Amino acid sequence: MALRYLFDEHLRGTLPQVVVRQARRYGFLVDVEQVGAPPDLPLGTLDAELIRWAEANDWVLVSRDVRTLPVHLERHLAAGGHSPGIFIARGRLNVELAEWLVLMAFAANPEEYRDRVTFVP
């Protein structure tokens, strides 16, 4: 099963579209969603709620929030919750990052990212 990505609200803009476009170049379809698009995930949704939504709907959360998301994930796991994973982008938001996300969507074993934060290029 391919990974599906939920982009945090501060990553709204072109990155999700670039991921979809790059996947199409390789003949794949990748599911992406952005905070603020689904009615039950409005802009301003708190981190803890994002993590719960991602777990309930099986979406990997993609963010730049290195400061608070790992803390909220730790609390979520301590309370018995789980997560499909969180990818935190530390570098530039560019085509290389989009290609990495496409590759991970189709080549990664989802269990490798379950219940953890992964820092991506």
Residue pairs with C-beta under 8 A, 6 or more apart in sequence:
1 110
2 28
2 30
2 31
2 105
2 106
3 60
3 84
3 85
3 104
3 105
3 106
3 108
3 110
3 113
4 30
4 31
4 32
4 33
4 58
4 59
4 60
4 105
5 16
5 19
5 30
5 31
5 32
5 33
5 59
5 60
5 61
5 62
5 87
5 101
5 105
6 32
6 33
6 34
6 35
6 41
6 50
6 53
6 54
6 57
6 59
6 60
6 61
6 62
7 15
7 16
7 32
7 33
7 34
7 35
7 62
7 63
8 35
8 50
8 61
8 62
8 63
8 64
8 65
9 34
9 35
9 36
9 43
9 44
9 45
10 63
10 64
10 65
11 34
11 62
11 63
11 64
11 89
11 93
12 34
12 35
12 36
14 93
15 93
15 97
15 98
16 32
16 33
16 34
18 95
18 98
19 30
19 32
19 98
19 101
19 102
20 29
20 30
20 32
21 98
22 95
22 98
22 99
22 102
23 29
23 30
23 102
23 105
23 106
26 102
28 102
28 105
28 106
30 101
30 102
30 105
30 106
31 59
33 41
33 59
35 41
35 42
35 43
35 45
35 50
36 42
36 43
40 53
41 50
41 53
45 53
47 65
47 68
47 69
47 72
48 72
48 75
48 76
50 61
51 61
51 69
51 72
51 73
51 76
51 81
51 83
51 86
52 76
52 81
53 59
54 60
54 61
54 83
54 84
54 86
55 76
55 81
55 82
55 83
55 84
58 84
59 84
60 84
60 85
60 86
60 87
60 113
61 69
61 83
61 84
61 85
61 86
61 87
62 86
62 87
62 89
62 101
63 69
63 86
63 87
63 88
63 89
64 88
64 89
64 90
65 88
66 88
66 90
66 119
69 86
69 88
69 117
70 86
70 88
70 117
73 83
73 86
73 115
73 116
73 117
76 83
77 83
77 115
82 114
82 115
83 114
83 115
83 116
84 110
84 113
84 114
85 110
85 113
85 114
85 115
85 116
85 117
85 118
86 116
86 117
86 118
87 101
87 104
87 113
87 118
87 119
87 120
88 117
88 118
88 119
88 120
89 97
89 120
89 121
90 119
90 120
90 121
91 97
91 120
91 121
96 121
97 120
97 121
100 120
100 121
101 120
